[in-house]
């Protein structure tokens, strides 16, 4: 396992960030035991009994610089997931060295405010540092993947109860010859990379819940049916080989111009249940770039689309959590890829850019409190 590199400047910068985020001390900067200890010494993180926990992707820079955003996260989220701070590009920018400053700041913020953190993500094709392009063969790929997972998961052992271990493994349109999305892991290790990642995460933190996170499985159409078929085949294969896995994450980036395939989605959810796998909604938002511009009408349609999805899910299983990919339209990935042609701001999230509650939040609240 490689040595973690921290300079005094990094230490002081992290301490300053922690103070600015409204937390005390510099817990966790010296290694994994500090996180486990501080969490165990804090009052238990709880939500209303019988209510599905709600959370959102959070950005460390916004938590640091935007007090109103920080307050909204504290007021409304029982859990958060770092939007980018625990991806390879952020944590492992240089071969053999790790940079935990931003991730530690999020952990400290969450600990101080009694918010649970989900880890995201350990094995993905995206957000990879350029040095990984030089990984030459199977042995090197396995060594780097094992080192990364062991280092990261051990650091947050006992403080992060759930990890998106595998993110988006399937090809956009999977078939027998090209089931997996191209990545350094799929290229060098083949399907074995899933087994390696899941087993190594379980070894580094035996109490962590291990999640495989995937998208585009809820819509009507042949591509989405192929993705559902490939996903359940992959999950059965993992189960047949006794690979540790506890849950499936449905990202639920919902497009307004796509119809929810209620029957197909519910059949998939029934298969998850038959395999003993829990379900989480991990990245819910509604891509609204083709919806009408009038804000009231658009917000109502966004809420209705999310409600159709959540109804389809909750009629079959009770999700262990519902998370949106961001809390406020002030900070969202959507316009980067799906900017509205009329020039109006996208509105994909539960709170608007002024942090005012929208109908989408009300729909999420309804399903959080709805018994199966």
Number of C-alpha atoms within 10 A of each C-alpha: 12 13 9 14 11 15 8 8 9 15 15 13 15 20 21 16 25 25 17 16 24 16 20 14 12 19 23 21 21 13 15 19 18 19 23 19 15 17 23 13 8 12 11 11 13 11 14 9 8 10 16 21 21 21 27 28 26 25 21 23 14 15 21 20 13 12 14 13 22 19 11 15 24 17 10 13 19 24 24 27 29 23 19 19 25 22 22 24 19 19 21 21 17 15 12 14 15 21 20 23 24 22 22 25 30 26 28 28 25 21 23 18 17 19 22 24 23 21 27 24 24 21 27 23 16 13 12 19 16 11 12 18 10 10 15 11 12 15 11 14 21 19 11 17 18 19 15 24 25 20 20 20 23 19 24 23 21 22 26 21 17 20 23 25 25 24 21 20 25 20 14 17 16 20 15 7 6 12 19 20 18 15 17 23 24 18 15 18 18 14 15 12 23 22 17 18 25 24 20 21 27 21 15 19 20 15 14 20 20 26 26 25 25 22 21 19 23 28 22 17 14 10 16 21 21 16 23 25 16 20 22 16 12 17 18 15 12 16 14 9 9 11 17 19 21 16 24 24 25 23 24 24 21 24 21 18 12 12 15 21 19 17 13 19 22 18 14 21 24 15 15 20 15 9 15 13 17 20 24 22 22 29 25 25 27 26 23 25 25 15 18 14 18 9 14 11 11 19 23 13 19 26 22 16 22 24 18 15 20 22 14 20 24 17 12 16 17 18 23 17 19 25 26 27 28 27 29 26 21 18 18 18 15 22 17 7 9 13 17 18 10 10 9 12 19 25 25 31 30 29 20 19 18 11 15 11 15 19 18 24 17 14 19 22 16 13 20 21 14 14 11 10
